[in-house]
Amino acid sequence: MEAIQTAHLFLPLQRELVGLLRALEPEQWLSPTVAGEWRVREVAAHLLDGDLRRLSMHRDANVPPPPESPIEGYRDLVAFLNGLNASWVKAAARLSPRVITDLLEWTGPQVAELFESLPPHGEAFFPVAWAGEARSENWMDIGREYTEKWHHQAQIRAAVGAPGLLAREWLYPVFALSLFALPHAFREVGASAGSALQIVIEGDAGGSWLLMREDSAWTLNEGADAAAAARVVMDAEAAWRLFYNALGIEEAKKRIEAAGEASLIDAFLAARSVMV
């Protein structure tokens, strides 16, 4: 898989978000979303938190307070991030929708400018843990942030009945980046060398990928293999909801066409491209 470049998409994506939020009626800010207990206002506030933290820590080298408990593994990191998210959303209840939107309009261009200034293959400020990386290149960290912003905006759009950003320019990078979670998610799945899982996402924004077992690890490539040990086929809606924890496994089984080796299919349905 080649590097997926997304820095140029941040500013237009942010403009889409601000335009969407400005058009919402007051009651739409209270609409439930697929993001657990978060309503539209909490999802929007979370996006603002991401911008503020990125600018403060990455651009401005601000050192935040240390975690109250040591982070000794993935589960500790997830708990720490969940705590950060929850504390911010609670505090942001004091902010009006207009203030949240005004602040997003202010932060978005600055985040875009930061990301466009970074060398794509330089070492990233944050590694992408859901991809199993202890060190990431900038393009991957930026891409992770892009998928974060796209899928949270998708949650808002679904909640208020607004059209999704489903054109290939928006959505193909989301899928291509999301699939980098699979080699790590499959790390304990046993299979003989050469075994492969074929992943097909239908539609203009989709594509075909192969997750293949090599001697000691799984690798991800674009392409197809008629002899793959298992195959999953899904539409774009089912794909983004599955990758971003908005589609349970039982519901996914109803919406995704799957055939072949059950262990590979089960591992795919359990994989996520977010910290959970």
DODREN-767226 format. One record per residue: x, y, z of N, C-alpha, C, CB in turn; chain; residue in one letter; residue number from 1. Coordinates in steps of 0.1 Angstrom, whole numbers. Glycine has a CB too. Layout:
<sites>
n_x, n_y, n_z, ca_x, ca_y, ca_z, c_x, c_y, c_z, cb_x, cb_y, cb_z, chaine, residu, num
X, Y, Z, X, Y, Z, X, Y, Z, X, Y, Z, A, a, NUM
...
</sites>
This chain:
<sites>
n_x, n_y, n_z, ca_x, ca_y, ca_z, c_x, c_y, c_z, cb_x, cb_y, cb_z, chaine, residu, num
8, -12, 0, 0, 0, 0, 9, 12, 0, -10, 0, 12, A, m, 1
6, 22, -9, 13, 34, -9, 7, 44, 1, 12, 40, -23, A, e, 2
15, 54, 4, 11, 65, 13, -2, 71, 8, 22, 75, 16, A, a, 3
-11, 74, 17, -24, 81, 13, -23, 95, 18, -36, 74, 19, A, i, 4
-23, 105, 8, -21, 119, 12, -35, 126, 14, -13, 126, 1, A, q, 5
-37, 132, 25, -50, 138, 28, -48, 153, 33, -57, 130, 38, A, t, 6
-36, 158, 35, -35, 171, 41, -43, 182, 33, -20, 175, 41, A, a, 7
-44, 180, 20, -51, 190, 11, -66, 189, 13, -48, 188, -3, A, h, 8
-71, 179, 20, -86, 178, 22, -91, 184, 34, -89, 163, 22, A, l, 9
-82, 188, 44, -87, 193, 56, -95, 206, 55, -75, 195, 66, A, f, 10
-90, 215, 48, -97, 228, 47, -111, 227, 40, -88, 238, 39, A, l, 11
-112, 220, 29, -125, 218, 23, -134, 210, 32, -124, 212, 9, A, p, 12
-129, 200, 39, -137, 192, 48, -142, 201, 60, -130, 180, 53, A, l, 13
-134, 209, 65, -138, 218, 76, -148, 228, 71, -126, 226, 81, A, q, 14
-147, 233, 59, -157, 242, 54, -171, 235, 53, -153, 248, 40, A, r, 15
-171, 223, 49, -183, 215, 48, -189, 214, 62, -181, 201, 42, A, e, 16
-181, 211, 72, -186, 210, 86, -192, 223, 90, -175, 205, 95, A, l, 17
-185, 234, 89, -190, 246, 94, -203, 250, 87, -180, 258, 92, A, v, 18
-204, 248, 74, -216, 251, 66, -228, 243, 71, -214, 249, 52, A, g, 19
-225, 230, 74, -235, 221, 79, -240, 226, 93, -230, 207, 81, A, l, 20
-231, 229, 102, -235, 233, 116, -242, 246, 115, -222, 234, 124, A, l, 21
-238, 255, 107, -245, 268, 106, -260, 267, 102, -238, 278, 97, A, r, 22
-263, 257, 94, -276, 255, 89, -285, 247, 98, -275, 248, 76, A, a, 23
-280, 242, 109, -288, 234, 118, -298, 242, 126, -279, 226, 128, A, l, 24
-310, 237, 128, -320, 243, 138, -315, 239, 152, -334, 238, 135, A, e, 25
-319, 247, 162, -315, 244, 176, -318, 230, 180, -322, 254, 185, A, p, 26
-330, 225, 176, -333, 211, 181, -325, 201, 174, -348, 209, 178, A, e, 27
-319, 204, 163, -311, 194, 156, -297, 192, 163, -308, 198, 141, A, q, 28
-293, 202, 171, -281, 200, 178, -283, 190, 190, -277, 214, 185, A, w, 29
-295, 186, 193, -298, 177, 203, -301, 163, 197, -309, 182, 212, A, l, 30
-300, 161, 184, -303, 149, 178, -293, 138, 182, -303, 150, 162, A, s, 31
-298, 126, 185, -289, 115, 189, -281, 110, 177, -297, 103, 194, A, p, 32
-269, 105, 179, -261, 100, 169, -257, 85, 172, -248, 109, 167, A, t, 33
-250, 79, 162, -245, 66, 164, -233, 65, 173, -242, 59, 151, A, v, 34
-228, 77, 178, -216, 78, 187, -220, 76, 201, -209, 91, 185, A, a, 35
-226, 65, 205, -230, 62, 218, -240, 72, 224, -218, 62, 227, A, g, 36
-237, 78, 235, -247, 87, 241, -245, 102, 236, -245, 87, 256, A, e, 37
-235, 104, 227, -233, 117, 222, -244, 121, 212, -219, 118, 216, A, w, 38
-248, 133, 214, -257, 140, 204, -249, 148, 195, -268, 149, 212, A, r, 39
-255, 155, 185, -248, 162, 176, -239, 172, 183, -258, 170, 166, A, v, 40
-244, 179, 193, -235, 190, 199, -223, 183, 206, -244, 197, 210, A, r, 41
-224, 171, 211, -212, 165, 217, -202, 161, 207, -216, 153, 226, A, e, 42
-207, 156, 195, -198, 152, 185, -191, 165, 179, -206, 145, 173, A, v, 43
-198, 175, 177, -192, 188, 173, -181, 193, 183, -202, 199, 170, A, a, 44
-185, 192, 196, -176, 197, 206, -163, 188, 206, -182, 196, 220, A, a, 45
-165, 175, 204, -153, 166, 203, -144, 169, 192, -158, 151, 202, A, h, 46
-150, 173, 180, -141, 177, 169, -133, 190, 172, -150, 180, 157, A, l, 47
-140, 199, 180, -133, 211, 184, -121, 207, 194, -142, 221, 191, A, l, 48
-124, 198, 203, -113, 194, 212, -101, 188, 204, -119, 183, 222, A, d, 49
-104, 180, 194, -93, 175, 186, -84, 186, 180, -98, 166, 176, A, g, 50
-91, 196, 175, -83, 207, 169, -75, 214, 179, -93, 217, 162, A, d, 51
-81, 218, 190, -74, 225, 201, -62, 218, 206, -84, 229, 212, A, l, 52
-64, 205, 208, -53, 197, 214, -42, 196, 203, -58, 183, 217, A, r, 53
-45, 194, 191, -35, 193, 180, -27, 205, 179, -41, 189, 167, A, r, 54
-34, 217, 179, -26, 229, 178, -18, 232, 190, -36, 241, 176, A, l, 55
-23, 229, 202, -16, 232, 214, -4, 223, 216, -25, 231, 226, A, s, 56
-6, 210, 214, 5, 201, 217, 15, 200, 205, -1, 187, 220, A, m, 57
10, 199, 193, 18, 196, 182, 25, 209, 176, 10, 189, 171, A, h, 58
16, 219, 173, 22, 231, 167, 29, 240, 178, 11, 239, 161, A, r, 59
23, 241, 190, 28, 250, 200, 37, 244, 210, 17, 258, 206, A, d, 60
38, 231, 210, 47, 224, 219, 43, 225, 234, 62, 228, 218, A, a, 61
30, 227, 236, 25, 228, 250, 24, 214, 256, 11, 234, 250, A, n, 62
30, 213, 268, 30, 200, 275, 18, 199, 284, 44, 198, 283, A, v, 63
9, 189, 281, -3, 188, 289, 0, 181, 303, -14, 180, 282, A, p, 64
-9, 182, 312, -6, 175, 325, -5, 160, 322, -18, 177, 335, A, p, 65
3, 153, 330, 5, 139, 328, -7, 131, 332, 18, 133, 336, A, p, 66
-9, 119, 327, -20, 110, 331, -20, 107, 346, -20, 97, 323, A, p, 67
-32, 106, 352, -32, 103, 366, -28, 89, 369, -47, 105, 371, A, e, 68
-29, 80, 359, -25, 66, 361, -15, 63, 349, -37, 56, 360, A, s, 69
-5, 55, 352, 5, 52, 341, -2, 45, 330, 16, 44, 347, A, p, 70
3, 48, 318, -2, 41, 305, 8, 31, 302, -3, 51, 294, A, i, 71
5, 18, 304, 14, 7, 303, 10, -2, 291, 15, -1, 315, A, e, 72
-1, 1, 284, -5, -7, 273, -17, -1, 266, -9, -21, 278, A, g, 73
-22, -8, 256, -32, -3, 247, -45, 1, 255, -36, -13, 236, A, y, 74
-49, -8, 264, -61, -6, 272, -60, 6, 281, -65, -19, 280, A, r, 75
-48, 8, 286, -46, 20, 294, -47, 33, 286, -32, 20, 301, A, d, 76
-42, 32, 274, -43, 44, 265, -57, 47, 261, -34, 41, 252, A, l, 77
-65, 36, 258, -79, 38, 254, -87, 45, 266, -86, 25, 251, A, v, 78
-84, 40, 278, -91, 45, 290, -87, 60, 292, -87, 37, 303, A, a, 79
-74, 63, 290, -70, 77, 292, -77, 86, 282, -55, 78, 290, A, f, 80
-77, 82, 269, -83, 90, 259, -98, 91, 261, -81, 84, 245, A, l, 81
-105, 81, 265, -119, 82, 268, -122, 92, 279, -125, 68, 272, A, n, 82
-113, 92, 289, -114, 101, 300, -112, 116, 296, -104, 98, 311, A, g, 83
-102, 118, 287, -100, 131, 281, -113, 136, 274, -88, 132, 272, A, l, 84
-118, 127, 265, -129, 130, 257, -141, 134, 266, -133, 119, 247, A, n, 85
-144, 126, 276, -155, 128, 284, -154, 141, 292, -157, 116, 294, A, a, 86
-142, 144, 297, -141, 156, 305, -143, 169, 296, -127, 157, 312, A, s, 87
-138, 168, 284, -140, 180, 275, -155, 181, 272, -132, 178, 262, A, w, 88
-161, 170, 268, -176, 171, 264, -184, 176, 275, -181, 158, 259, A, v, 89
-181, 172, 288, -188, 178, 299, -186, 193, 301, -183, 170, 312, A, k, 90
-174, 197, 299, -171, 212, 300, -178, 219, 289, -156, 214, 301, A, a, 91
-178, 213, 277, -183, 220, 265, -198, 222, 266, -179, 213, 253, A, a, 92
-205, 216, 275, -219, 218, 277, -222, 233, 280, -225, 209, 288, A, a, 93
-212, 240, 285, -213, 254, 288, -213, 263, 275, -203, 259, 297, A, r, 94
-209, 257, 264, -208, 265, 252, -220, 264, 243, -195, 260, 244, A, l, 95
-224, 275, 237, -235, 274, 228, -231, 268, 214, -241, 289, 226, A, s, 96
-241, 263, 207, -238, 259, 193, -231, 269, 185, -251, 254, 186, A, p, 97
-235, 282, 186, -228, 292, 178, -213, 293, 182, -235, 305, 180, A, r, 98
-211, 293, 195, -197, 294, 199, -189, 282, 194, -196, 295, 215, A, v, 99
-194, 270, 196, -187, 258, 191, -184, 259, 176, -196, 245, 193, A, i, 100
-194, 264, 168, -192, 265, 154, -182, 276, 150, -205, 268, 147, A, t, 101
-183, 288, 157, -173, 298, 155, -159, 294, 158, -176, 311, 164, A, d, 102
-157, 286, 169, -144, 281, 172, -139, 271, 162, -144, 275, 186, A, l, 103
-147, 263, 157, -143, 253, 147, -139, 261, 134, -155, 243, 143, A, l, 104
-146, 271, 131, -142, 279, 119, -129, 286, 121, -153, 290, 116, A, e, 105
-125, 289, 133, -112, 295, 137, -101, 284, 137, -113, 302, 150, A, w, 106
-104, 272, 143, -93, 262, 144, -90, 255, 131, -97, 253, 155, A, t, 107
-101, 252, 123, -99, 244, 111, -88, 248, 102, -112, 243, 104, A, g, 108
-88, 261, 97, -77, 265, 88, -64, 264, 94, -80, 279, 84, A, p, 109
-62, 265, 107, -49, 264, 114, -44, 250, 114, -50, 270, 128, A, q, 110
-54, 241, 117, -50, 226, 116, -46, 223, 102, -61, 218, 121, A, v, 111
-54, 227, 92, -50, 224, 78, -36, 230, 74, -61, 230, 69, A, a, 112
-33, 242, 79, -20, 248, 76, -9, 240, 83, -20, 262, 81, A, e, 113
-11, 235, 95, -1, 227, 102, 1, 215, 94, -6, 224, 116, A, l, 114
-9, 207, 90, -7, 195, 83, 0, 197, 69, -20, 187, 82, A, f, 115
-4, 207, 62, 2, 209, 49, 17, 213, 50, -6, 220, 42, A, e, 116
21, 218, 62, 35, 222, 64, 44, 210, 67, 36, 232, 75, A, s, 117
39, 198, 70, 47, 187, 75, 51, 178, 63, 38, 178, 84, A, l, 118
64, 174, 63, 69, 165, 53, 62, 151, 54, 84, 163, 54, A, p, 119
55, 146, 44, 47, 134, 45, 54, 122, 51, 42, 131, 31, A, p, 120
67, 121, 48, 74, 109, 53, 83, 112, 66, 83, 103, 42, A, h, 121
81, 124, 72, 88, 126, 84, 81, 119, 96, 88, 141, 87, A, g, 122
88, 118, 107, 82, 111, 119, 71, 119, 124, 93, 109, 129, A, e, 123
59, 112, 127, 47, 118, 131, 48, 122, 146, 35, 109, 129, A, a, 124
40, 132, 150, 40, 136, 164, 33, 125, 172, 32, 149, 165, A, f, 125
22, 119, 167, 15, 108, 173, 16, 95, 165, 0, 112, 176, A, f, 126
19, 84, 170, 18, 71, 163, 4, 67, 162, 27, 60, 169, A, p, 127
0, 59, 152, -13, 54, 150, -15, 41, 157, -17, 54, 135, A, v, 128
-20, 41, 169, -21, 29, 177, -30, 18, 172, -25, 32, 191, A, a, 129
-41, 22, 166, -51, 12, 161, -45, 5, 149, -64, 19, 157, A, w, 130
-34, 10, 143, -27, 3, 132, -15, -5, 138, -23, 12, 121, A, a, 131
-14, -5, 151, -3, -12, 157, 11, -5, 156, -2, -26, 152, A, g, 132
11, 8, 153, 24, 14, 150, 29, 21, 163, 22, 25, 139, A, e, 133
41, 18, 166, 48, 25, 177, 55, 38, 172, 59, 16, 183, A, a, 134
57, 39, 159, 62, 51, 152, 55, 52, 139, 78, 50, 150, A, r, 135
49, 63, 136, 42, 65, 123, 49, 77, 115, 27, 69, 125, A, s, 136
47, 77, 102, 51, 88, 94, 39, 98, 94, 54, 83, 79, A, e, 137
43, 110, 90, 33, 121, 91, 20, 118, 83, 39, 134, 86, A, n, 138
22, 112, 71, 10, 110, 62, 0, 101, 69, 14, 104, 49, A, w, 139
5, 91, 77, -4, 82, 84, -11, 89, 96, 4, 70, 89, A, m, 140
-4, 97, 103, -10, 104, 114, -20, 114, 109, 1, 112, 123, A, d, 141
-16, 122, 98, -26, 131, 92, -38, 124, 87, -19, 139, 81, A, i, 142
-35, 112, 81, -46, 104, 75, -56, 99, 86, -41, 92, 68, A, g, 143
-50, 95, 98, -58, 91, 109, -67, 103, 113, -50, 87, 121, A, r, 144
-62, 115, 114, -70, 127, 117, -81, 129, 107, -61, 139, 119, A, e, 145
-77, 127, 94, -87, 129, 84, -99, 119, 85, -81, 127, 70, A, y, 146
-96, 106, 88, -107, 97, 90, -115, 100, 102, -101, 82, 92, A, t, 147
-109, 106, 113, -116, 110, 125, -126, 121, 121, -106, 115, 135, A, e, 148
-121, 131, 114, -130, 142, 110, -141, 138, 101, -122, 154, 104, A, k, 149
-137, 130, 91, -148, 125, 81, -158, 117, 89, -141, 117, 70, A, w, 150
-155, 108, 97, -165, 99, 102, -174, 106, 113, -159, 86, 108, A, h, 151
-168, 115, 120, -176, 122, 130, -186, 132, 122, -167, 131, 140, A, h, 152
-181, 138, 111, -190, 146, 103, -201, 137, 97, -183, 153, 92, A, q, 153
-198, 125, 93, -208, 115, 88, -218, 112, 99, -201, 102, 83, A, a, 154
-214, 111, 111, -223, 108, 122, -233, 120, 124, -216, 106, 135, A, q, 155
-228, 132, 123, -237, 143, 124, -247, 144, 112, -229, 156, 124, A, i, 156
-242, 141, 100, -250, 142, 88, -261, 131, 89, -242, 140, 76, A, r, 157
-257, 119, 93, -267, 109, 94, -278, 112, 105, -261, 95, 98, A, a, 158
-274, 119, 116, -283, 122, 126, -293, 133, 122, -275, 127, 138, A, a, 159
-289, 142, 114, -298, 153, 110, -304, 151, 96, -291, 166, 111, A, v, 160
-301, 140, 89, -307, 137, 76, -300, 146, 65, -321, 140, 76, A, g, 161
-288, 150, 67, -281, 157, 57, -274, 148, 47, -271, 167, 63, A, a, 162
-272, 151, 35, -265, 143, 25, -250, 140, 30, -264, 149, 11, A, p, 163
-246, 128, 28, -232, 124, 32, -222, 129, 22, -231, 109, 34, A, g, 164
-209, 130, 27, -198, 133, 18, -193, 120, 12, -187, 142, 25, A, l, 165
-199, 115, 2, -197, 102, -3, -190, 101, -17, -210, 95, -5, A, l, 166
-186, 113, -22, -178, 113, -35, -165, 106, -32, -176, 127, -40, A, a, 167
-159, 101, -43, -146, 94, -42, -135, 102, -35, -142, 89, -55, A, r, 168
-135, 115, -39, -124, 123, -33, -124, 124, -18, -125, 137, -39, A, e, 169
-136, 123, -12, -137, 123, 2, -136, 109, 8, -151, 128, 6, A, w, 170
-142, 99, 2, -144, 86, 9, -134, 76, 6, -158, 81, 5, A, l, 171
-128, 76, -6, -118, 66, -9, -106, 66, 1, -113, 67, -23, A, y, 172
-101, 78, 4, -90, 79, 14, -94, 73, 28, -85, 93, 16, A, p, 173
-107, 75, 32, -112, 70, 44, -111, 55, 44, -126, 74, 47, A, v, 174
-115, 49, 33, -115, 34, 33, -100, 29, 32, -123, 29, 21, A, f, 175
-92, 35, 24, -78, 30, 22, -71, 31, 35, -71, 39, 11, A, a, 176
-73, 42, 42, -66, 44, 55, -71, 34, 66, -67, 58, 60, A, l, 177
-85, 33, 66, -91, 24, 76, -85, 10, 75, -106, 24, 74, A, s, 178
-83, 5, 63, -78, -9, 62, -64, -11, 67, -79, -12, 47, A, l, 179
-57, 0, 70, -44, -2, 76, -45, -8, 90, -36, 11, 77, A, f, 180
-57, -8, 96, -59, -15, 109, -59, -30, 108, -73, -11, 114, A, a, 181
-61, -36, 96, -62, -50, 95, -50, -58, 98, -67, -53, 81, A, l, 182
-38, -55, 93, -27, -64, 97, -25, -65, 112, -14, -58, 91, A, p, 183
-27, -54, 119, -26, -54, 134, -37, -62, 140, -25, -40, 140, A, h, 184
-49, -60, 135, -61, -67, 140, -60, -82, 138, -74, -62, 134, A, a, 185
-53, -86, 128, -51, -100, 125, -39, -107, 130, -51, -102, 110, A, f, 186
-31, -99, 139, -18, -104, 143, -18, -117, 150, -12, -93, 152, A, r, 187
-29, -121, 156, -30, -134, 163, -39, -144, 156, -36, -132, 177, A, e, 188
-42, -141, 144, -50, -150, 136, -41, -159, 128, -60, -142, 126, A, v, 189
-42, -172, 131, -33, -182, 124, -38, -185, 110, -32, -194, 132, A, g, 190
-28, -186, 101, -31, -191, 87, -18, -194, 81, -39, -179, 79, A, a, 191
-19, -203, 71, -7, -207, 63, -3, -196, 54, -10, -220, 55, A, s, 192
10, -195, 51, 16, -185, 43, 9, -186, 29, 31, -187, 41, A, a, 193
5, -174, 24, -2, -173, 11, -17, -172, 13, 1, -185, 3, A, g, 194
-22, -175, 25, -37, -174, 27, -41, -159, 26, -41, -180, 41, A, s, 195
-52, -156, 21, -56, -142, 18, -71, -140, 21, -53, -138, 4, A, a, 196
-74, -128, 25, -88, -123, 27, -90, -112, 16, -91, -118, 41, A, l, 197
-100, -114, 8, -103, -104, -2, -114, -95, 4, -109, -111, -15, A, q, 198
-111, -82, 3, -121, -72, 8, -125, -63, -4, -114, -62, 19, A, i, 199
-138, -63, -6, -144, -55, -17, -154, -45, -11, -151, -64, -28, A, v, 200
-152, -32, -14, -162, -22, -11, -167, -17, -24, -155, -10, -2, A, i, 201
-180, -18, -25, -187, -15, -38, -190, 0, -39, -200, -22, -39, A, e, 202
-192, 5, -51, -195, 19, -53, -183, 27, -59, -200, 25, -41, A, g, 203
-186, 39, -62, -176, 48, -68, -164, 50, -59, -182, 61, -73, A, d, 204
-166, 51, -46, -156, 54, -37, -149, 41, -31, -161, 62, -25, A, a, 205
-153, 30, -36, -147, 17, -31, -135, 12, -38, -158, 7, -31, A, g, 206
-133, -1, -37, -121, -7, -43, -120, -21, -38, -108, 1, -40, A, g, 207
-109, -27, -41, -106, -41, -38, -92, -42, -32, -107, -50, -50, A, s, 208
-91, -49, -20, -79, -51, -13, -77, -65, -9, -79, -41, -1, A, w, 209
-64, -69, -7, -61, -82, -2, -53, -81, 10, -53, -89, -13, A, l, 210
-57, -88, 20, -50, -90, 33, -43, -104, 32, -58, -88, 46, A, l, 211
-30, -105, 31, -23, -117, 28, -14, -121, 40, -16, -117, 15, A, m, 212
-14, -134, 43, -5, -139, 53, 8, -142, 46, -11, -152, 60, A, r, 213
19, -136, 51, 33, -139, 47, 39, -148, 58, 41, -127, 43, A, e, 214
52, -149, 58, 58, -159, 67, 55, -156, 81, 73, -158, 65, A, d, 215
56, -143, 86, 54, -141, 100, 44, -129, 103, 67, -137, 106, A, s, 216
37, -124, 93, 29, -113, 95, 18, -112, 83, 37, -100, 95, A, a, 217
8, -103, 85, -1, -101, 75, 2, -88, 68, -16, -100, 81, A, w, 218
0, -87, 55, 3, -75, 47, -9, -71, 39, 15, -78, 37, A, t, 219
-11, -58, 37, -22, -53, 30, -18, -47, 16, -30, -42, 38, A, l, 220
-25, -51, 6, -22, -46, -8, -35, -43, -15, -14, -56, -16, A, n, 221
-35, -35, -25, -46, -33, -34, -46, -45, -44, -46, -20, -41, A, e, 222
-58, -49, -48, -59, -60, -58, -69, -70, -55, -45, -66, -60, A, g, 223
-69, -81, -63, -78, -92, -62, -71, -105, -63, -90, -90, -72, A, a, 224
-77, -115, -58, -72, -129, -59, -84, -139, -58, -62, -132, -47, A, d, 225
-87, -145, -70, -98, -154, -70, -97, -166, -61, -100, -159, -85, A, a, 226
-84, -169, -57, -82, -180, -49, -81, -177, -34, -69, -187, -53, A, a, 227
-85, -165, -30, -85, -161, -16, -93, -170, -7, -90, -146, -14, A, a, 228
-88, -172, 5, -94, -182, 14, -108, -177, 19, -85, -184, 26, A, a, 229
-109, -164, 19, -122, -158, 23, -124, -145, 16, -122, -155, 39, A, a, 230
-137, -140, 15, -140, -128, 8, -152, -121, 15, -145, -132, -7, A, r, 231
-151, -108, 16, -161, -100, 22, -165, -89, 12, -158, -94, 36, A, v, 232
-177, -86, 10, -182, -76, 1, -192, -68, 8, -188, -82, -13, A, v, 233
-191, -55, 7, -200, -46, 14, -202, -33, 6, -196, -43, 28, A, m, 234
-213, -25, 9, -214, -12, 3, -207, -2, 12, -229, -9, 1, A, d, 235
-207, 10, 7, -199, 21, 14, -205, 24, 28, -198, 33, 5, A, a, 236
-218, 24, 29, -224, 27, 41, -221, 17, 52, -239, 28, 40, A, e, 237
-222, 4, 49, -219, -6, 58, -204, -6, 62, -222, -20, 53, A, a, 238
-195, -2, 52, -181, -2, 55, -177, 8, 65, -173, 0, 41, A, a, 239
-181, 21, 63, -177, 31, 72, -183, 29, 86, -181, 45, 67, A, w, 240
-195, 24, 86, -201, 22, 100, -194, 10, 107, -216, 18, 98, A, r, 241
-190, 0, 100, -183, -11, 106, -169, -6, 111, -181, -23, 96, A, l, 242
-161, 0, 103, -148, 4, 106, -148, 14, 118, -141, 11, 95, A, f, 243
-159, 22, 119, -159, 33, 129, -169, 30, 140, -162, 46, 123, A, y, 244
-171, 17, 143, -178, 12, 155, -192, 17, 156, -170, 17, 167, A, n, 245
-199, 18, 144, -213, 22, 144, -221, 11, 138, -214, 35, 136, A, a, 246
-216, -1, 138, -223, -13, 132, -219, -25, 140, -221, -14, 117, A, l, 247
-228, -30, 148, -225, -42, 156, -222, -54, 147, -236, -45, 165, A, g, 248
-216, -64, 153, -212, -76, 145, -224, -83, 139, -203, -85, 153, A, i, 249
-234, -85, 147, -246, -92, 142, -253, -85, 131, -256, -95, 154, A, e, 250
-254, -72, 132, -260, -64, 122, -251, -64, 109, -262, -49, 126, A, e, 251
-238, -64, 112, -228, -64, 100, -230, -77, 93, -214, -63, 105, A, a, 252
-232, -88, 99, -234, -101, 92, -246, -101, 83, -236, -112, 103, A, k, 253
-256, -92, 86, -268, -91, 77, -265, -82, 65, -279, -86, 85, A, k, 254
-255, -73, 67, -253, -63, 56, -241, -66, 48, -252, -50, 63, A, r, 255
-233, -75, 52, -220, -78, 45, -221, -92, 39, -208, -76, 54, A, i, 256
-218, -93, 26, -217, -106, 20, -204, -113, 23, -220, -105, 5, A, e, 257
-204, -124, 29, -191, -131, 33, -191, -146, 29, -189, -129, 48, A, a, 258
-180, -151, 25, -178, -165, 22, -164, -169, 24, -182, -167, 7, A, a, 259
-162, -182, 28, -149, -187, 29, -145, -190, 44, -139, -178, 24, A, g, 260
-132, -189, 47, -127, -193, 60, -133, -184, 71, -112, -191, 60, A, e, 261
-140, -191, 80, -148, -184, 91, -139, -176, 100, -156, -194, 99, A, a, 262
-127, -180, 103, -118, -173, 112, -114, -160, 106, -106, -182, 116, A, s, 263
-112, -159, 93, -108, -147, 87, -119, -137, 87, -102, -149, 73, A, l, 264
-131, -142, 84, -143, -134, 83, -146, -128, 97, -155, -141, 78, A, i, 265
-145, -136, 108, -148, -132, 121, -138, -121, 125, -148, -143, 131, A, d, 266
-125, -123, 122, -115, -113, 126, -118, -100, 119, -101, -118, 123, A, a, 267
-122, -100, 106, -125, -88, 99, -137, -81, 105, -128, -91, 84, A, f, 268
-147, -88, 109, -159, -81, 114, -156, -75, 128, -170, -91, 116, A, l, 269
-146, -80, 135, -142, -75, 148, -132, -63, 147, -137, -85, 157, A, a, 270
-126, -61, 136, -116, -50, 134, -122, -37, 134, -108, -53, 122, A, a, 271
-115, -27, 140, -120, -13, 140, -108, -4, 137, -126, -10, 154, A, r, 272
-112, 8, 131, -102, 18, 128, -102, 30, 137, -103, 22, 113, A, s, 273
-106, 27, 149, -106, 37, 160, -101, 30, 173, -120, 44, 162, A, v, 274
-98, 38, 183, -94, 33, 195, -106, 28, 204, -86, 44, 203, A, m, 275
-108, 15, 204, -119, 10, 212, -113, -3, 220, -131, 5, 203, A, v, 276
</sites>
